[in-house]
Each structure stands twice: as structure tokens, then as C-alpha cells.
Amino acid sequence: MTAANNLPVDTPPFPLNTTFKYNSHHYEFAHKYLTDLFFQDPMKLQLFLVEKGDSALRFFWKRAGKRFSADQQIPYQGLEMEELRPNSQTKLILITTPKPIGITETYYIAMVLQGNEGRYFTLELGYEPMEERSMAIVGEWDASGNHNSYDDFPNPDREKFIEAVLSLLRE
């Protein structure tokens, strides 16, 4: 990881009438394609990613972008993963995604296995219209397709995200 991953959110402020769009390649990868793969078989996906590494991520990124026209597809520069073992019971795959440019696009994804239970967390670009500020929001998808939002940070900080995920796992 580079220090650049902990830089302040430097996207331009969004107008107050920002409309949310579900049609970005970035969103499709992090919030639809990868979540579907993960919840089909969390252990199998984690093993595959550990074995194949960044090349598997690039393959999935390209597959997630296939439903978009060429000019809507986003290059995978910055897409990488690492396996973390916070304790003997927990496997965490941390994925760094290409820099988000729209609300709900991700900075990081954490795919977690604790025993046989899989959990899927994101650190997303958010925007607070009343305060006219962008932020990084911790989110979680469940196997039913429900999304919860938790903490937010002024900046997309890798270590704070990992700490927030580990804290949520202890609850």
C-alpha cells in the first residue's frame, strides 16, 4: 500500500441535487458482482483470490464491466488485494479498488471469513449535502442483499477501515 491511499478525499464537491446512479462499472464490481460471488461461497472465493491474486481481481473487474459500453468501462489501475490474518479465527481479504469518483464507489473492500461465516464490508465515497462535504463511509452487505452503513471518516484511511471492520466483527 502506498501513502496515497490515506490522502484526504480530493474529489470535487458534489452539487446538492446529486442523483444516485447505480450504473457505474466501479459500483457494479464492488456492490453487485463481487458480493454475488462472495455470498455464493465465501470460502471458495477467498481461496481462489489467495491462489490467483491480483490477476483474479482484474478478471472479475473486466467481467463486471462487460455490461457497460467501452467508454463507460474504467481501467483497473490501483486494483490490488492482500490477505490479512487478524487472529487465528479470521481471514480477511482486503481489496484496494481504483480511486472512486462518484458517491458509493469504494476505496476498499474487506471480505471476511470467521469460521464458516462470511461478511462483506466496504469503505465508500459518501457525501453529506447539508454540510457540503465528502467523506468515507463504512458499509456492509449481507447475503440477502441488504446494505448497512456504519462509521464515517473525513478521509479514506486503510488502517481505520480495518479497525472498524474488526470492531464490527466483535459486536
Stockholm file with secondary structure:
# STOCKHOLM 1.0

chainA/1-171         MTAANNLPVDTPPFPLNTTFKYNSHHYEFAHKYLTDLFFQDPMKLQLFLVEKGDSALRFFWKRAGKRFSADQQIPYQGLEMEELRPNSQTKLILITTPKPIGITETYYIAMVLQGNEGRYFTLELGYEPMEERSMAIVGEWDASGNHNSYDDFPNPDREKFIEAVLSLLRE
#=GR chainA/1-171 SS CCGGGGSCCCSCCCCTTCCCCSCCHHHIIIIIIHHHHHHHCHHHHHHHHHHHTHHHHHHHHHHHHTTSCGGGCCCCTTCEEEEEEEETTEEEEEEECSCCCSTTCEEEEEEEEETTEEEEEEEEEEEETTTTEEEEEEEEECTTSCEEEEEEESSCCHHHHHHHHHHHHHC
#=GC SS_cons         CCGGGGSCCCSCCCCTTCCCCSCCHHHIIIIIIHHHHHHHCHHHHHHHHHHHTHHHHHHHHHHHHTTSCGGGCCCCTTCEEEEEEEETTEEEEEEECSCCCSTTCEEEEEEEEETTEEEEEEEEEEEETTTTEEEEEEEEECTTSCEEEEEEESSCCHHHHHHHHHHHHHC
//
